[in-house]
Amino acid sequence: MEEEDQLKWAEVSLGIQASEFLNGPLGSYLLGRANEQLRVARDKLETCAAAQLEECQADAAVARSFISWMDELVQNGLIAEEQLQNEDYEE
């Protein structure tokens, strides 16, 4: 197996694990907390004083980062799986 294929299989595995994690109780809880933190941060931004703007933005950034990282893992896994399937089809 080529190194590139090994990396793709690793991405597929990580994507599956991330998806299973997000669909499990702990992942659902953390995703819910991240979404709630993002909602609260957005609400704060509407009323936040200029001096607190960076703090409000930082709160939102933490939540967005978690959501983004998990989504990226799942999406990259799906893309790698599709690429591997296409390679098998071409052979």
PyMOL commands that set and color helices and strands:
alter all, ss='L'
color gray80, all
select helices_A, chain A and resi 3-23+25-47+50-90
alter helices_A, ss='H'
color red, helices_A
deselect
rebuild
show_as cartoon
